[in-house]
Amino acid sequence: MSLPTVALVGAGVIGRHHGLVLSQLRDRLHLVAVADPEIERAERLAAERGGRAYPSLTEALRAENVDVVVVCTPTGRHGQVSIEALAAGKHVIVEKPAEVSVGRTDEMIVAQRQAGTLVTVISQHRFDPATERVLAAIERGELGRLTSGIAAIDWWRGQSYYDSGDWRGTWELDGGGALMNQGVHTVDLLVAALGRPVEVFAYTATLAHQRIEVEDVAAAVVRFVSGALGVLHATTSAYPGLSARLQVHGDRGSAVIDNDELAFLHTTPAGADPQEMLMGGTRSVAQASDATASSNPGQLSDAHRRQYLNFLGALAGTEKLRVDLETNRQSVGVITGAYESARTGRPVTLS
Ligand SMILES: NC(=O)c1ccc[n+]([C@@H]2O[C@H](COP(=O)([O-])OP(=O)(O)OC[C@H]3O[C@@H](n4cnc5c(N)ncnc54)[C@H](O)[C@@H]3O)[C@@H](O)[C@H]2O)c1
């Protein structure tokens, strides 16, 4: 049986990473085209990972028989490229975030429904073992009623990072700064844990970088439909760069994931009573330690590969697609809502 064929669109930093993942999955997927207007980038990646180089998706689709289009362009081009692929009846794997606005994400959703094909938005940290373990505990009710959470991204990006591409730090193509580009993963995990966000209030600032339109620090509070409250803190100006951290708290347990590792997990299994008298700090390293041991830091490469495997399972009809456009739309919505709140000085209700 012939393998599904792939066109990889955008041969920059993350495009090269998808090239690596595709080579790891060469027995499941066949890379036939790499497209980038910077043709020498496409040629270099094609020479390394396979396929022919093209200056655009349009030319790749004209010349090659393609089943799956992988979109690794700047964020503000995700919609245009994905919709072209969907209009041609292709499946799509698109990098995060889906697009720079909820409206543009909705256009992709309409195109996907018309095509009837699969679209997954890369949210690789949902596939980390630590995340899977925490979400499963929440699903089983072992954290009890969820009360609050914190998504904190305390990173550093030098000025050279923003200067490395014209699109970086622009509203049109990056869609935002620390919260949208770097923070979206952790915001997405908070949404996965706490459910649908309904209101957000935020402040943003640009304090440590020049020549960018967007924020390098954002602080926000979020209310979720369940009543749970969340805090978002995202920055690219915390020198020398610390971690991405998720905290989730409930009335029967709490979890902390730090840099993709399970740092703390305290759960109360069904049928057991939480200790009513417990107050103040507790350490649940015993419960967390086995998960930490099994957590594969495998970083970028392994997490992307795990999401590809889910996509392949969904393509074969053996698994449910775990991240679709609607899933990512919620995270895009809370982030763009935070930007609107910072601009207007008012809380923003999320649709
Ligand atoms: N999942 C993750 O952890 C992760 C990490 C980094 C970046 N990303 C996402 O990946 C996307 C790209 O980021 P990057 O850092 O690789 O950027 P980059 O600038 O390194 O690469 C983007 C590439 O896309 C090409 N391009 C632009 N328009 C195109 C078009 N219409 N058709 C084909 N190619 C086009 C550019 O020439 C460039 O080579 C962004 O949306 C970013 O948010 C995700």
The ligand as an SDF file (V2000), in Angstrom:
LIG
                    3D

 44 48  0  0  0  0  0  0  0  0999 V2000
    5.2920   24.1450   17.9820 N   0  0  0  0  0  0  0  0  0  0  0  0
    6.3310   24.8640   18.3550 C   0  0  0  0  0  0  0  0  0  0  0  0
    6.9190   24.6480   19.4020 O   0  0  0  0  0  0  0  0  0  0  0  0
    6.8230   25.9710   17.4540 C   0  0  0  0  0  0  0  0  0  0  0  0
    8.1430   26.4350   17.5690 C   0  0  0  0  0  0  0  0  0  0  0  0
    8.5630   27.4540   16.7100 C   0  0  0  0  0  0  0  0  0  0  0  0
    7.6860   28.0120   15.7880 C   0  0  0  0  0  0  0  0  0  0  0  0
    6.4010   27.5650   15.7180 N   0  0  0  0  0  0  0  0  0  0  0  0
    5.4440   28.1730   14.7640 C   0  0  0  0  0  0  0  0  0  0  0  0
    5.8730   27.8580   13.4470 O   0  0  0  0  0  0  0  0  0  0  0  0
    5.5950   28.9440   12.5710 C   0  0  0  0  0  0  0  0  0  0  0  0
    6.8930   29.3430   11.8560 C   0  0  0  0  0  0  0  0  0  0  0  0
    7.8610   29.7460   12.7960 O   0  0  0  0  0  0  0  0  0  0  0  0
    9.4320   29.6680   12.4670 P   0  0  0  0  0  0  0  0  0  0  0  0
   10.1180   30.0320   13.7210 O   0  0  0  0  0  0  0  0  0  0  0  0
    9.7480   28.3720   11.8100 O   0  0  0  0  0  0  0  0  0  0  0  0
    9.5800   30.8690   11.3960 O   0  0  0  0  0  0  0  0  0  0  0  0
   10.7330   31.0510   10.2970 P   0  0  0  0  0  0  0  0  0  0  0  0
   10.7330   32.4870    9.9370 O   0  0  0  0  0  0  0  0  0  0  0  0
   12.0080   30.4380   10.7820 O   0  0  0  0  0  0  0  0  0  0  0  0
   10.2100   30.1660    9.0630 O   0  0  0  0  0  0  0  0  0  0  0  0
    9.0730   30.4980    8.3020 C   0  0  0  0  0  0  0  0  0  0  0  0
    9.3520   30.0950    6.8450 C   0  0  0  0  0  0  0  0  0  0  0  0
    8.1420   30.2280    6.0950 O   0  0  0  0  0  0  0  0  0  0  0  0
    8.4870   30.7470    4.8080 C   0  0  0  0  0  0  0  0  0  0  0  0
    7.2610   31.3040    4.2070 N   0  0  0  0  0  0  0  0  0  0  0  0
    6.6930   32.5250    4.3890 C   0  0  0  0  0  0  0  0  0  0  0  0
    5.5540   32.6260    3.6690 N   0  0  0  0  0  0  0  0  0  0  0  0
    5.3940   31.4460    3.0080 C   0  0  0  0  0  0  0  0  0  0  0  0
    4.4200   30.9450    2.1010 C   0  0  0  0  0  0  0  0  0  0  0  0
    3.3490   31.6630    1.7600 N   0  0  0  0  0  0  0  0  0  0  0  0
    4.6050   29.7040    1.6050 N   0  0  0  0  0  0  0  0  0  0  0  0
    5.6780   28.9700    1.9510 C   0  0  0  0  0  0  0  0  0  0  0  0
    6.6250   29.3720    2.8210 N   0  0  0  0  0  0  0  0  0  0  0  0
    6.4840   30.6080    3.3460 C   0  0  0  0  0  0  0  0  0  0  0  0
    9.5860   31.7580    5.0910 C   0  0  0  0  0  0  0  0  0  0  0  0
   10.3400   32.0660    3.9340 O   0  0  0  0  0  0  0  0  0  0  0  0
   10.3890   30.9960    6.1590 C   0  0  0  0  0  0  0  0  0  0  0  0
   11.4020   30.1980    5.5890 O   0  0  0  0  0  0  0  0  0  0  0  0
    4.9630   30.0490   13.4280 C   0  0  0  0  0  0  0  0  0  0  0  0
    3.5670   29.9950   13.3020 O   0  0  0  0  0  0  0  0  0  0  0  0
    5.4030   29.6850   14.8380 C   0  0  0  0  0  0  0  0  0  0  0  0
    4.4570   30.1250   15.8190 O   0  0  0  0  0  0  0  0  0  0  0  0
    5.9660   26.5520   16.5120 C   0  0  0  0  0  0  0  0  0  0  0  0
  1  2  1  0
  2  3  2  0
  2  4  1  0
  4  5  1  0
  4 44  2  0
  5  6  2  0
  6  7  1  0
  7  8  2  0
  8  9  1  0
  8 44  1  0
  9 10  1  0
  9 42  1  0
 10 11  1  0
 11 12  1  0
 11 40  1  0
 12 13  1  0
 13 14  1  0
 14 15  2  0
 14 16  1  0
 14 17  1  0
 17 18  1  0
 18 19  2  0
 18 20  1  0
 18 21  1  0
 21 22  1  0
 22 23  1  0
 23 24  1  0
 23 38  1  0
 24 25  1  0
 25 26  1  0
 25 36  1  0
 26 27  1  0
 26 35  1  0
 27 28  2  0
 28 29  1  0
 29 30  1  0
 29 35  2  0
 30 31  1  0
 30 32  2  0
 32 33  1  0
 33 34  2  0
 34 35  1  0
 36 37  1  0
 36 38  1  0
 38 39  1  0
 40 41  1  0
 40 42  1  0
 42 43  1  0
M  CHG  2   8   1  16  -1
M  END
$$$$
